[in-house]
Amino acid sequence: MDHWSKFQVLCFVVKKMKLSTLLSIAVSLLLNYPDAAFAQDQAYVPFDKTKLDSSSFFEQFDYEALHESNWKVSHATKPDQSVYEGEWDLDTPTVFPGFVNDKALAVKTSAAYHAISYVLDNPFDNTDRDLVLQYEVKAEKGINCAGAYIKLLDAESVNESADNFSNRTPFQIMFGPDKCGESNKLQFIIRRENPLTGSIEEKVLTSPPLARSGKLSTLYTLILKKSQDFEIRINGRVAKAGNLVGDPSLLYPELNPSKESIDIHDVQPDDWDDDEYIPDPEITEKPADYDEKYYSHSIDDPKAVKPEDWDESEPEFIIDPQAEIPEDWDEEEDGDWEGPIIANPKCVSIGCGKWSPPSIPNPNYKGPWIRPVIPNPNYQGEWKPRTIPNPNYYEDLTPSNLKLIGGIGFELWTMENQIMFDNIYLGHSLEEAELIGNTTFIPKEILERKSHEANRPRAKNEPVPPPKSFEDLFSEESESSLSRFYFLISETLIAKYSKVESFYGEFRQSPLETVVNHPFKFVGYCIGFVFTFTLTFGLMSTVVYIVSGPVAIPEKQETSSSTLKEEKNYEEEVTPSAKSSGSKTTLKESKATRRR
């Protein structure tokens, strides 16, 4: 196979790959080879529109100026007299940019209504076909309160002047991010006509996925198949999927009304018994001893006994006998004088006054008496009105068959400016949308991530990576066996030291309680301490002995030893002579002489 054939096969494989798969591969390659695939100053190259079907619409905003395009800014007035005064323009990103000179449609006014539309050359017909809508959003200042959704406009309405495009302009589908405060969702609204009344109802996705609000480009894709299956993708990954007809709870109001409805004229019969339980007819009165046994939370302790020294004849409080009437007390004006009340001094060590037993919780407490109930033998169940065939029932089994689409528009309220839209695709082919995403969005996303990583705000103190675990260390081929062994020993010792330190802290605060609660741990730590201390002291002694060498014996001791030896030999020599002569004095004299 020649090189050209290999290149064609590679292009075919890339074309068939899903956007999410290709994006993951590309990002992985970038992280391993950051400078091999793309340069930060890579120039923008327009997508080749000839690769798309003639019925497909694709807008990449490669104009010199906005007024040279078919996009028309609206200056209509809303019913509340608000004016679409927001400005639009073509601009290139400056915050985490991707390609150089890659223009996009940008919202230029903050806190304003914006409206702009594009009239298609030919109406877009989706009858019995798949619909794919895809576009990019980049909010250079983020999104705090703004819409960034796109509308597919009715062909009948786009013939009107573009200056009148507003929120009242009929549309078939609204799709895209909508965020304000805590509300953050990726809107999907489809407008359907009621065949019985001719009225238009907006069917809203009940549980939409969250929209992205960062400063990098985000690719939003809506896929509506002729089988009525739909998908919502964010950056090529499926965020929501289902079947519009098969799951009635997906949209609100429901796409199709129920076949039966409640008969509003049906009334519950007077004799309908819907009480599941009734009072027991055999028990009508409260037992006579109920309050005494079961009503009170607490009762007198039946085991309590009055202390022997309790004196009920003495009051607990008395009038102070030492108190005297004030000199300025006037009984005519102030009334009879009464001394202050004090505690009876006789009751300091004994109890006084009327004795009553202490209270304890009532073990038989039940609370107020309630008449018991029994199952109602005449219970008929909960009454419900009957259902009748729904006179407003109809079936809409092909919601993907939209009316003719004549244009595309953005009708938004934005608190932030510099919200950019790019690479808008409307067609029938998912393969075309993925090809566009693989060709335009993936490399742009990679470049923006590189720019974000290089220019993102840095913390004053960057977070320190966590220490390596045993699994991480042993899985690294670069680590030697010795370093692994050292790491294992050091981590084990550090862990043990931490436990000992924690136990010692508890022991210092409450020694007795710690020993009682952890006796085996206490004994083990004591044994370990004694063993460690003994081993450490022994090693230190050995080292000191080796370093200092053996202890030298003083010369004085050696001289003394040799002198004693000479004396002994001398005595052995002299003794035979002394014995033979029978004289002992000679030996003593000789010793004395030798000492001198």
HELIX and SHEET records of a PDB file:
HELIX    1   1 HIS A    3  LYS A   16  1                                  14    
HELIX    2   2 LEU A   19  ASN A   32  1                                  14    
HELIX    3   3 LYS A   49  LYS A   51  5                                   3    
HELIX    4   4 LEU A   66  GLU A   68  5                                   3    
HELIX    5   5 ALA A  162  ASN A  164  5                                   3    
HELIX    6   6 PRO A  248  LEU A  250  5                                   3    
HELIX    7   7 TYR A  290  TYR A  290  1                                   1    
HELIX    8   8 ASP A  291  TYR A  295  3                                   5    
HELIX    9   9 GLU A  331  ASP A  334  1                                   4    
HELIX   10  10 PRO A  345  CYS A  347  5                                   3    
HELIX   11  11 LEU A  430  ILE A  436  1                                   7    
HELIX   12  12 GLY A  437  PHE A  441  3                                   5    
HELIX   13  13 ILE A  442  ASN A  455  1                                  14    
HELIX   14  14 PHE A  470  SER A  475  1                                   6    
HELIX   15  15 SER A  481  GLN A  509  1                                  29    
HELIX   16  16 PRO A  511  ASN A  517  1                                   7    
HELIX   17  17 PRO A  519  SER A  548  1                                  30    
HELIX   18  18 GLU A  555  SER A  581  1                                  27    
HELIX   19  19 THR A  585  ARG A  595  1                                  11    
SHEET    1   A 4 PHE A  57  GLU A  59  0                                        
SHEET    2   A 4 ILE A 419  GLY A 427 -1                                        
SHEET    3   A 4 ALA A 104  VAL A 107 -1                                        
SHEET    4   A 4 TRP A  88  ASP A  91 -1                                        
SHEET    1   B 6 PHE A  57  GLU A  59  0                                        
SHEET    2   B 6 ILE A 419  GLY A 427 -1                                        
SHEET    3   B 6 LEU A 131  ALA A 139 -1                                        
SHEET    4   B 6 THR A 218  LEU A 224 -1                                        
SHEET    5   B 6 ASP A 229  ILE A 234 -1                                        
SHEET    6   B 6 ARG A 237  ASN A 243 -1                                        
SHEET    1   C 6 TRP A  71  VAL A  73  0                                        
SHEET    2   C 6 ALA A 112  PHE A 124 -1                                        
SHEET    3   C 6 ILE A 405  THR A 414 -1                                        
SHEET    4   C 6 ILE A 150  ASP A 154 -1                                        
SHEET    5   C 6 PHE A 171  CYS A 180 -1                                        
SHEET    6   C 6 CYS A 145  GLY A 147 -1                                        
SHEET    1   D 8 TRP A  71  VAL A  73  0                                        
SHEET    2   D 8 ALA A 112  PHE A 124 -1                                        
SHEET    3   D 8 ILE A 405  THR A 414 -1                                        
SHEET    4   D 8 ILE A 150  ASP A 154 -1                                        
SHEET    5   D 8 PHE A 171  CYS A 180 -1                                        
SHEET    6   D 8 SER A 183  GLU A 193 -1                                        
SHEET    7   D 8 ILE A 200  LEU A 205 -1                                        
SHEET    8   D 8 LEU A 251  TYR A 252 -1                                        
SHEET    1   E 2 GLU A 260  ILE A 262  0                                        
SHEET    2   E 2 THR A 387  PRO A 389 -1                                        
SHEET    1   F 2 TYR A 277  PRO A 279  0                                        
SHEET    2   F 2 VAL A 373  PRO A 375 -1                                        
SHEET    1   G 2 SER A 298  ASP A 300  0                                        
SHEET    2   G 2 SER A 359  PRO A 361 -1                                        
SHEET    1   H 2 PHE A 317  ILE A 319  0                                        
SHEET    2   H 2 ILE A 341  ALA A 343 -1                                        
END                                                                             
